[in-house]
Amino acid sequence: MEWKKYPYEFEGLAVSLARIEEKKTKLDALRPIPTSVLEKIKQSSSIEWTYNSNSIEGNTLTLQETKMVIEEGFTIKGKSLREHFEAVNHQNAIDYVEQLVSPNYTLSARDILDVHALVLNNIEKEFAGRYRGHGVRIAGASFIPPNALKVNDLMDDLIHWMNTEASQLSPIVAVAIFHHRFVWIHPFLDGNGRTVRLIFNLLLMRLGYPPAIILRNDRKKYYDALNKANKGDYSKIVLVVLQALERSVDIYLSSFTNTYEDYQPISDIVSEPEFPYGQEYVSLLARQGKIDAFKEGRNWLTSKKAVEDYVRNRKRKR
């Protein structure tokens, strides 16, 4: 299939991949992590994951409200019953995915259908855990999903590719391509986005990575990246996944090693006396994945050393 040949390279990809691998090696060296510490960070991460994934799809619960619904069973005034179910369902789906994680895990259609069934539980029972049976159109998308009669075969082909040929690629690149192809096939009438973000994280977590959480503030960039992939260029969706994953790895590392203080908002770094680079330039480097940086809310955080290392390496190559 032609999609397997689509480009995904972008400037700095190799450096970015190497940087994440170096951080993952540091994270692996900390294992075994005390259960109490691991459970605390996983609990916080899963709430954030549920909030952001649901919010991307239009759920209006805030992060705090999501936490209250999941952990305390609260009903939030002014919020729909569906939004409450979406929060609880997504958390249940995370719990299920985490039970599947193992180094020898092999992706299956059954697991995808089971995750989808959890995502739509008590919302659209007649569609939960079933591939769609008729055509769909996606508002704002640059494509029309394939005929429903092709969905089963297309999904089998994608799953087979993920379990075999994808091993020739970096796992981060592979899951980014998988993510797009899943969305392009659009196998379900509803819940496709939530399901694929759960499944692609299952594929990352089986390799020892923390879940990559795509932020609601990056919604436009995320959808633009998927639309760009529809036209044959995977570079943007690879970058989105890579940056989301690096942010998670940074958060995990900082939780265990107290290195979070090394990162500062870009505006603080460039305001330091004699710092030779402007905020626009450093922000561009962060957005393009060329420096060690991650996003919190709408702000990019990085370190003075990360910028200096990038500039030094650029000069060396010249």
N, C-alpha and C positions, 0 to 999 in steps of 0.2 A: 504493500500500500504506500501511496505517495507521502502520507503524513509522517512516515518513519524517516524520511529524508529531509524534512523541513529544518532550516537553520535555527540554532539556538545560541550561537556564539555571540558574545558582546565583549567589548574591551574590559579587561580586568576579570573576566570570568575565572580563569585559571587561578589567579591570585586570591579571589574571593573564596573559591572552593577550598584552596589550600589553607586559607585562614580559618575556615569553619572546621576543617579536619584537625587542625592544630588545637583548636579549642575543645573539640570533642575528645581528643586524646587526653587533654588535661582533665576533662570531666570523667572519663573512664578511669583515670588514675585515682580518683577519689572514691571509687567503689571498693567495698560495699558501703553505700551511704546509709547512715542510721535510719531505721524505718520511720521514727517519729519526725525526723527532719524532712524526709522524702514525702511523707504523707501531707505535711503542711504545705509544701510548695506545690504538690500535685493538686491539692484542694483549691488553692488560689488560682492555679493555672487553668483548671477545668471550668471554674466560674467565668474567668476571663474569656476562655475559648467559647463557651456557650453564649455569653453576652455578645461577643463580636460576630460570631457566625450567624446568630439569629438577627442581629441588627442589620447586617449586610442585606438580609432578605426582607427587611421592613418591620421587624419586631421593635416596638417602642419602649420596652422595659429598659430602664437604666441599668448600669452595672450593679448598683446597690440593690435595686428592686429585684434583679435576677438572683442575687445572692439570697435575698429574703424569701423569695418563692421557693428556691431549691433547698436551702438549709433549714428554714423555719416553717415552710408551708403556708406563708402569708398569702392573702389575696390582696392585690394592689387595686385600690379604687381607681376607676376610670380606664382600666386596662381590660382588654377582651379576654374571654375564657381561652380562646385559641392561643393568645400570647403566653398565658400561664402554662398551657400544655406544651407549647414549644420549648419553654425553658426546662420543664421537668423531663420531657422526652429526650432532649439533647443531652442532658446530664446522664440519663439512663443509657443512652447510646454510647457515651464516652466510657461508662463503666463496662459495657459489653465489649467495646473495642479493646480496652485495656486487658480484659480477660483473654483475648485472642493473641495478644502480643507474645511472641517467642522468637528466638533466633532462626528457627526452622519453619516459621509460618509461611504458608503458600496461599495466595489470594484465591478465593473461589466466588462463584456467582451466588452461592447460598449465603455466604457471609454478607455480601453486598445487599442482598434482598432482606436479610435479617436486620441489618443496620437501618435500612430504609423503613422497615416495619416499625421499628422503635421511634424513628423520627416523626412518623405520621400517626402514631398511636393516639386514639381518642380524637383525632382530627379528621382524617379522611380514611376510615377503615376499609372502604371498598377498594382503595388504591394502594394501601400500605403493603409493602413487600411484594409488589407485582410490577413487572414491566408494563409500560403503557400499551394500550390497544388501539390507539388512533393517533392521527397527526396533531402536532402542536406548533404554535408560533410563539416566539419569545420577543416581547416588546423591547425595542432598543438594540436588539442583537443584529449582527451583520450577516446572518445566515438563517436558513430554515432547517431544523433538525430532520434527519432522514426518516423515511417511511417507517411506520410502526412495525411492519412485517420484517424489517431488517434489523430491528433492535437486538433481538436475541443473538443472532449471528455476529453482529458488530461487537456486542459486549463479550461474547466468547473469544473473539479474536483479540480484543484489547486485553482481556485477562491473560490469555495465552502469551501475548507479547510481554506483558508485565512480568510474568513468571519465567520467561526464557530470554528473549532477545534484549530486554531492557538491562540485563546484567552487564552488557557491553558499555553502558553509559555510567556516568556518575549517578548514584542513587538520587541525588537532588534533582538533577536534570531529568531523570527517568520519571520521578513522581510528578514533576511539573508537566511533562508531556502527557502522562496518564490523566492528570487533572483536566487538562483541556479537552482531550479526546472524550472523556466521560461527559463533560458538559456539552460537547458537540453532538454526541449521540443522544443526549437528553433522554435517558432510558425511562424516566418516570414522569407522570403527569405533574407532580409537585414534589418538592423536597430534594431536588437534584443537587443544589448547591451545598446544603447542609450535609447530605450523604457523602458527596465526594470529598469534602473537607475532613470528614471523619475517616474515610477510607485512605486517603493519601497520607494522613498522619499515622494510621495503622502501619502503612508501608515504611514510614520513617522510623517509628518507634521500635519496630522489630529489629532495626539495625542499631538501636541504642541511642537514637536522637530523642530529644524532647519534642512535644508537638509544636508544629509551626502554626502560629495563630495569625491569620490575616486580619488586620485591624479594620474596624468600621470606617475609620478616617481615611483608609486607603481604598475605599470602595470603588471610586471612580478609576483610580489607577489599575485596580484589579480587573474591572470590567473592560477597560481599554486594552489591557494586556491580553485578555481572552479574545477580544475582537481582532487584535493584531495576529494572534495565532490562527484565527479562522482564515486569514489571508496568507498564511504560510510562514509566519515569522514567530518563533517561540522565544526569542530573546527576552521579551518583556515579562512573560509569565515565569520564565526561569528566574529572572531577577526578583520578581515579587516573592516567589517561594523562598529563594535564597535569603533575602533580607528578613522575611518572617522567621525563618529557621534560625538565622544568626542571632536575632533578638532573643529568641527563646533560650538558646545556648548561653548567651551572655547573662540572662536572668538567672538561670540555674547555677552558672559558675559563681556569679556574685553572691548568691544566697549561701553558698558553701565556703567561699573564700574571702568574703567581705571586700571584693574588688570593685564594687559598684561606684565607690567614690572616685575612681579613676575617670569615669565618664561625666561630661558636663554638657549642658546645652551649648550649641555652636555659638550662640550669641555671647555667652560668657567667655568662651575661649578666644574669639576674635577681638574681644574688647581688652584683652590683656596688653599691657604696654609692650611695644616693639613686635607684637605678633604680625608677621608680614602678609597675611592673607585675609581677604575680606569674607564676610558672611555668605555672600552669594556663591563665591567660588567653593568654599568648604561645603556648603549645603548641596551644591551640584555633585561634588565627589561622593557625598553620603547617599544621595538619591540614586546615583549610578552604581553603587556598590563598590566603589574604588577604594574606600577607606573603611576601617573598622568602626562601624557606627550602627545605632539602632534607634527606633522611634518609640517615643512615649507620648501618647496623645497626638498632638500636632507638631511636637518638637523633636528634632533629631539630636541625639546625644553622641558625642565622640570624645576623643582625647587629643591633646596637643601632640602627643607622641605618634598617634595614628596618622595625623596630617603630615608631620615631619618625615615619617617613614615612607609615605607615599611619594612625596616630593623627592626624597633622597633616591628612591628606586628609579624614578623617572629620569633623574639626571644621570644615574649610572648607565641606564639603557642607551642614552644618547652618546 
